[in-house]
């Protein structure tokens, strides 16, 4: 259902550290996903009220026990933080640094 006015919360999800940009008639947003995968969601809206996930920056950064929360291992409190979006002639999500794996999504 498409809403016509904003009500809190805008999105019924945990979206910490949001980064929102406007590209033409669309708004795009990404946020911190910590140790969850797929990571760094790319969301789109035309009105800043109704959002849809259009893609993720990465499916997985690492298949280690720590990152897959297997065999009693975990990386809680680590992972991907504060992703950001920028428009430079074309729309490209910026890499999301991940201190747990020293890689970027």
C-alpha positions in Angstrom: 0.0 0.0 0.0 1.4 3.4 -1.0 1.1 6.0 1.8 0.4 9.6 1.0 1.7 11.1 4.2 4.6 10.4 6.5 4.1 8.7 9.8 6.8 7.5 12.2 8.6 5.3 11.6 9.0 5.8 7.9 10.4 2.4 7.4 9.5 -0.5 9.7 13.1 -1.7 10.0 16.3 -0.9 11.9 18.1 1.6 9.6 21.0 3.1 11.6 23.3 5.7 10.1 21.2 6.5 7.0 22.7 8.3 4.1 20.2 9.8 1.6 20.9 11.4 -1.7 18.7 12.7 -4.6 19.4 11.7 -8.2 16.9 13.2 -10.6 13.4 12.4 -9.4 14.5 9.6 -7.0 16.0 9.5 -3.5 18.4 6.7 -2.6 19.3 5.6 0.9 21.8 3.2 2.4 22.5 2.3 6.1 24.7 0.3 8.4 24.1 -3.4 8.3 26.8 -4.5 10.9 27.3 -8.3 10.6 24.2 -8.9 8.6 24.3 -10.1 5.0 23.5 -9.2 2.3 25.0 -5.9 3.3 24.6 -2.2 2.6 21.1 -2.1 1.2 20.3 0.4 -1.6 16.8 1.7 -1.1 14.8 4.0 -3.5 11.9 6.4 -3.0 10.3 9.1 -5.1 8.7 10.9 -2.1 10.8 10.1 1.0 7.8 8.2 2.5 7.6 5.0 0.4 10.9 3.0 0.2 11.9 -0.2 -1.7 15.1 -2.1 -1.6 16.5 -2.2 -5.1 19.8 -3.9 -4.4 22.6 -4.6 -1.9 26.3 -3.6 -2.2 27.4 -7.1 -1.4 26.0 -10.6 -0.8 28.7 -11.7 1.7 32.2 -10.3 2.6 33.6 -13.5 4.0 32.6 -17.1 4.5 34.5 -17.5 7.8 32.8 -18.9 10.9 32.9 -15.4 12.5 31.0 -13.8 9.6 28.5 -16.6 9.2 28.0 -16.9 12.9 28.9 -20.6 12.8 30.6 -23.0 15.3 30.1 -20.6 18.2 32.0 -17.8 16.5 30.6 -14.3 16.0 31.5 -10.8 14.9 28.8 -8.9 16.8 29.8 -5.3 17.1 31.9 -5.5 14.0 31.1 -5.6 10.4 30.0 -2.8 7.9 29.3 0.6 9.4 28.1 4.0 8.0 27.9 3.2 4.3 27.4 6.3 2.1 26.2 7.2 -1.4 27.6 9.8 -3.8 26.6 11.0 -7.2 29.6 11.6 -9.6 28.2 11.7 -13.1 26.8 8.2 -12.5 25.2 6.7 -9.4 27.7 4.5 -7.6 27.5 3.3 -4.0 30.8 3.9 -2.1 32.6 1.0 -0.6 31.6 0.0 2.9 34.7 -0.6 5.0 34.5 -3.8 7.1 36.9 -3.9 10.0 36.1 -7.6 10.7 37.5 -8.7 7.3 39.6 -5.7 6.2 37.6 -5.7 3.0 35.0 -3.5 1.5 31.7 -4.3 0.0 
